[in-house]
Amino acid sequence: MTIAPETVGELREIAARYPQSRSALLPMLHLLQSSEGFVTAEAIEVCADVLDISAAEVSGVATFYTMYKRRPVGDYHVGVCTNTLCAVMGGDLIFERLKDHLGVGNDETTDDGKVTLEHIECNAACDYAPVMTVNWEFFDNQTPESAVALVDDLAAGNVVTATRGARVCTWREAERVLAGFPDDRADEGPAAGPASLAGLKLARERNWRAPEPSSESTTGDAIAADQAAKSSRTESDVAVAASPADTADSAGPKSDSNSDGKAPDAGGTH
């Protein structure tokens, strides 16, 4: 397989964004996963050529980070957190149920190429344990039953929406967004849920505020701090207003019962 000239052009475009071009390697690898489906041997050589570094340096990065895959991935990468809290809350049971239901093991893909299953480390969403991801979009407070329903919807081509995010796109579409080419889904879904905002709610109820700047601060520092605080409060107000009313109600996949069976005409991960 030969990497398309258009893709090589986009790789050079990414490299030009950085004062030191080798800093572009991470998004470049995501772009190649979008075009090729995984990090191929040719992809490594192309990155090395564009960045004027050795293939060994590129390979060292591609094999260090687990988000880079060295073999084909299905349309939907399903990750089940099996780190401590998620495991205790049911993550291990979810993972075992999905392995049986899909007929695959860890880091394996179903015969139809739809779903790749992987157990993953902490997703930094412990307040919603146990959590899953589909192409890096969050699905909170999962159960074995909701997890099975989720992968069935994905396999059927139904429109599925993340608990605190956008419509789920394909693996390749998600990788393109991670490469720095946005789609139209950045503002879909709430940015935060009730569990994440509990501390903010408590602070408001008790009228807690951040300490005022010390007298040693310069006038400019004090003004900047005040403006930052006001901006933060405004953003928090928007997040609270957009959050689901009940965390439990937002658990699990949301399928469009009127779907025509086609994947959504948008892609990416946010």
Summary of the structure (lengths in Angstrom):
residues: 270
radius of gyration: 21.3
end to end distance: 29.9
largest distance: 66.5
contacts: 811
relative contact order: 0.12
helix: 46%
strand: 9%
